[in-house]
Amino acid sequence: MKINSRKTNLVSASGIYVAANIINSLIPFALLPVLTRYLSPSEYGEVAVYQVWIAMIASVCGFSVHGAALRKYYDDTKGEMAEFISSCIFLLIISSIIVIGIVSLIGGTIYTLIGINSQWLLLGVLTASAGFVIQLRLGQWQVRNQPINFGTLQVTMSIVNMLLSVFLVVILSQGTEGRVMGISATACLFSIISLILLRLDGLLLFVWRKDLIIEALKFGIPLLPHVLGSFLLLSIDKVVISHQLGLEYAGYYMVAAQLAMVLGILLEGINKAYTPWLYDTLAKDNYSEKVKIVKLTYYFAFFLSVCVALTFAIGDKVLIFIAGEQYSKSVSIIGWLVLAKAFHGMYFMSCGYIFYKKETLLISKITLVSGAINLVLLFILLEKYGILGAAWAMCLGMFVQWILTWVTASRLVQMPWRLR
């Protein structure tokens, strides 16, 4: 089913995206109590570190040009989307080969740092590359306001991931390796499906276009510091906790982080509908329309405040009920990680202005600075307060990212923030 972007408003698109993301978040949510009862905290920590490795590789695979394909949609006056997306895939292949070569050379050193063997390291590169292709497919549905297609692929992928992981971990008793294979096999399968769907929609035409490759790189390369900063904000904490406190504490932290991710996935669903609507509304340059954006931002901030208050009130009971008593050490951090997600949600509401103005270098600087602050605070607070200190560091890093982004956005795009 195709949904015309001109006829789909923010409310209906948001409803579909949010519904899909709620379903998508409930699936790993349902998987969590199964895994926490078949994997020890140290095994769960091992899975967490593997997922961090995938996130790190994803930050360099394809040179972050999948975002360029999303933005190209609004500038494509020559009908070049198929060639442009193919150029992004060419860049993915080139970057993946480079990364595989580097990992093959220094795999031993990486193992010493994060504790993942060479086979998993290479599998992580393949998984990250597969994720890039999936993001290309999802992104083209997003900008075309086709949330049903978007949500169907997203939810189906989560279901397959869950069923395969349960089969390998529970039925075959494969432990950590079963969960790792479930994650990677699902990503590879759906990357192939994504390529087929792109081809069927006429969005793949493998022609070498040097000009389009350069155009994609001009968008993606300035974003690499942004992606690196995001990695430092969102993922590096699990590696540092594993290195400093052991895999067991990484497991405790990961369980709380996955529960907080329920809000994160909800926010991503809202953002997927909000971004195209924001771009279209800003393009009109109408004062009354800008007032609507500002009011929506304030309503959104109130909603996040309620979510955070509820988590601090009952989050500990929910966590124990879902994960079990053996993960009781996760209780102290669940509220703080949800607060961090709330700050990240406000960042989503601000960064769209900067992307609209194509000032990707500015967003990169902000995220890199925020990530560096998080990393420094992580080492300082982790040593003194344990995993609670890590949660505090993430909160502060996310808060800094949001404030810097909002200030920068308000300078680039004049908005009636005082509603006068």
N, C-alpha and C positions, 0 to 999 in steps of 0.2 A: 504493500500500500504506500503510495506516494502522498506526501502532504505539501502542498504549495506554500512556499515561504511567505507569499504575499497575503495568504488567507489565515495563516496560523499566528495567533497573537501570543504574547508572553505567558498569559495565564494558562491557556490550554497546553502549550508546549511544555511549560514548567510542570504541569500536572502529570503529563506522560513521562517526562524525564524523571521526576521525583518518584513516581510509582515504580518505574523500572529500576531506579537506584535503590528503593526500599526493598524490592524483591531481591535485587542483586546483593544487598547487604545482609538480608536475612539468610541467604544460602551459606556464606562463610560463618555467619553467626550460629547457624544450626550445626555446622561442622565443628565449631570450636569445642563444645563439650565432649565430642567424640575424640578429637585429637588430644585434648588435655587428659583424657583417661587412658589413652593408649601410648602417649609419649610423655616421658619424664620432662621436668623443667629444662634439663640440660639438652635433651633431644629437641625440644621445642625451640630452645635457643639456637641450636644448630640450623634448624629450618629458617629461623629469623635471619641469621647471618647470610645464608644462601640468598634469601630474598633481597637483602641489602646489596649483595654482589650484583644481582640482576639490575637493581636500581642504579648502581654505579656505572655499569656498562651501558645501560640505556641512556645515560647522560652524555655519552660520546658517540654511540652508534648512530650513523646517519647524520652526524653533525647538527642534530636538533632541527632538521629541515622539515619535519612533518608539520610543524606549526606554520611554515611558509606555505604549504599547500592549502591550509585552512584560510590564510589571509589572501592568497592568490585569487580565491573565488570572487572577492569583492572588486578585484582589479582586472579580471580576465575579460577584456574587450575583444580579443582575437580568437577565442575558442581554443586556448592552448592547455586546458586543464589536463587532458590525457597525457600530453607530452611532458607537462610539468611534474605530474605525479610519477611518471616513469623515470624522470630525471632524479627525483628524490630516492627512488629505489636503487638507481645506479650508485648514488652516493652512499646508500646503506651498504651495498655490497662491498664497495671500496673500503669504507671505514671498518666493516666487520673483518675483512681480510687483514687489515692492519692490526686490529685489536687481537685477533687470534695469533698473529705472529708475535706480538709483544707478550701475551700470556704464555705462549709456548716457551719463550726465552726466560721469563722471570717467575714462572709458576711456583717454584720452590720458595721464593721470597714472599710471594703473596700468601702461600700456605702458612708460613711462619707468622705472618701478621694477623690473618683472620681465621685460620684453621680449616680451610676448604681444600680438598685434594684436587689434583690437576684435572681429573675427569669432570668433576663438578664445575670447575672454573670454565672449561671450554663449553660445557652444557649451558652454563649461565650466559655465555656470549650468544649462543644460538637462541636461547629463550628471549633475551633482550632484543635481538634482531627481529624475531617473530612478533614481539610486542609492538615494534615500530610499524610494521605492516598493518597490524590490527588498528593502530591509532590512525593511520592514513585512511582506512576504510570508515572508521567511526567519525572522523573529522569531516569527511565529505557529506555524510548524512547530517551532521550537526549544522553545518552552514546552510544546507538546503532545507532545514527545518523538517526533517523526517525522523522524529523521535521514536516512532514505533519500530522502524527498521533498526535504529540505534539500540534501543532497549532490548529487542529480540535477540540480536547477536550477543549483546553484553550478558544477558541473563542466561542464555543457552550455554555460553562459555563457562559461566560460574557453575551451572548444574553439572556439566561434564567434568569440570575440575573436581567438584565435590564427590561425584560418584566414583571417579577413577581413584581419587585419594583414599576414599573409604575402602574400596576394593583392595588396594595395595597395602594400606596400613592395617586394616582390621581383618580382612579375609585372609590375605597372604602373609600378614605379620611382618611386613617389610620395614617397619619403623620409619626412621628419618628418611631413608632412601626412597621409600614408597611415596612419602609426601613430596619429596623433591621431584621424583619422576612424574607425579600427578600434575604438578605445576608446569613443568617443562613440556610434557607431551601435549597438554591442553593448548598451550600457547602455540606450539608448532602446527597442530591440527587447524586451529582457527586462523592462523596466518595464511595457510593455503586456501581456506574458505574465503578469506578476505580478498585475496588476489583474484579468485574466480569471480566474486561479486563485483569488484572494481572493473574487471574485464567485461562482464555482462552489462554494466552500466555505461560502457564506452569511455571509461576513465583510465584506461591503460593503452598506451601506444608507444612501444619501445623504439624510439628514435633518439639517437644521440644528438642533443641540442646543447651545445656549449653555452649559449646565451642563457638558457633556462637553468642550467646547472649553476652558473655564476649568480643568477638572480636568487636562487634558493640559498646558496651559500651566504650571500649578503644579508639575508634574513636570519639564517641559522647560526652562523659563526658568532655574531655579537651576542647571541643567546647562550652560548656555551658557559660563560661565567654565571649566567642566571641558573642554568641547569645544575652546574656545580654547586652553587649556593643553595639551591633547593635540596640537593643531596646532603649537604652539610646540615641543613635544617631538619630534614625529614627522616634521614636514614642513618647517618653516621653514628648516632647515639647508641644503636644496638651493637655496632662493632666495638666501640670504645668500652661499653659495659661488659661485653664478652671478654675483651682483652684485660680489663682492669679487675673485674669481679668474677668472671667465669661464665660459661655458657648457661649455668643454672639461673643466674640473675638476668641474663639476656632473655631467657624464657619467661620469667616473671614479668619483665618489662613488655615483652611482645604481646602477652595475653591482654594486658591493660591497653596497649596501643591498638589492638584489634577491636576491642570493645569501643574505644574512642573513634575508631574508623567508621563506625555506624553513622555518626554525625558527619564525618568527613565525606562519606559517599553521598549522603543526602545533600550536602553543600555542593558537591561536584555536579549532581543532577540539576540543581537550581542554576548553577553557573553555566551549564551547557545550553540552557534555554536563554539565560540572561545575556550572554555575550553577543549573539547575533542581534538580539533586540536592542541592546545598547548601541551597537554600531549603526544600525538603521536609524535609531532615534537621534543620535548625535549628528548624523549626516543631514538631518532636517534643519538643524541649528535653530530650533524653535524654543523660546523661553518657557512656555507652558509645559512643553514636553520635558524640558530639563527639570522643572519643578517635580514632575512625576518621578523622575529618576531619583531625585534627592529624597523625596518622601518614602519611596520604596527602600532606599538604603537605611533610613532610620527605623522603619518597621522591621527590617531584617536584623538590625542590631538588637532590637528588643527581643525578637524571637531567640537569638543566640544567647542572650542574657538568661532567659528562662531555662534554656537547655542546660547551661552551666550550673545554675542554682539547683536544678533537679538532680544533676549528677552528684554534686557535693552532698546532697541530702540522702539519696538512696543508692548511689553508685556502688558502694561497698557490698551491699546486700545482693545486688544484681550480679556482681562479679562472682561472688562465692557460689551463688545458685547455679551459674552457668559453668564456671571453670572447675569448681570443686575446692575443697579445703586445702589441698596441696599447693594451690596458687594464692593463698591468703596474703602473701607478701606483696601481691600486686595491688591490694586495696588502697594503700596510701597514695598511689599516684594516679588513679583513674580520673579523679576530678580535675587535676592539673593538666592531664593530657587532653581532656575535653575542652578546657579553657584554651589550650594551645590551638585546638581545631577551630574554636570560635574566632580567635584572632586571624587564623588563616582564612576563614570565611569572609571576614571584613577585608582582607587583602584581595580576595577574589572580586569584591565589589569595587575595588579601587584600580586594580592593574589594567582593567579593560580600556581605560582612557589612554594609558600609555601605549598599549598595543595598537589602539585605533590610530594614534599619531605616528605609529611605526618607529617609536623611539626605543627600540629593543635594547640598545646599549645602556640606557638609563635603568631599565628594569634589571638588567644583568648586574649592574653596579650595586643596586639596592639589595638584591638577593645574595650576592657574594658577601657584601658587608654584614648582612644579617646572619648568614651562615657562619662567617668567621667569628662573630660575637657569640653565637651559640656554641661553637667548638671550644672557644676559650673558656666560657662559663661552664661547659660540660666537664672539662678536666678539673676545674677549680671546685665546683660544687659536688661532683661525683665522689671525689676523694673524701670530702668532709661529711656529706649527707647520704651517700649511696645512691640508689635508683631514684629516690625522692629529689635529690639534687639534679639528676639528669632531666627529670620532668620540669623542674623549675627553669633549667637552662633553656629547654625548648620553648616554654611559655615566653620567656624574655626575648628569645630570638624571633619568635613569631610576632610579638608585639612591636618590636623594632621594625620588622619588615612591613607590617601594616602601616605604621605611622609614616615611615619614609615614603612608602608608595603613595599614600593619600596626599601627602604634602606635594610630592612631585606631580601627581595627576592634577591637583587643584591649580598648579601653575601652568600646566599644558592646556587644560580645558577649563574655561570659566564656567562655574556652576553656582546656582543660587543656594549655597549651603545654609545660609541664614533664613531661607524661605521668605525673603522680603521682595 
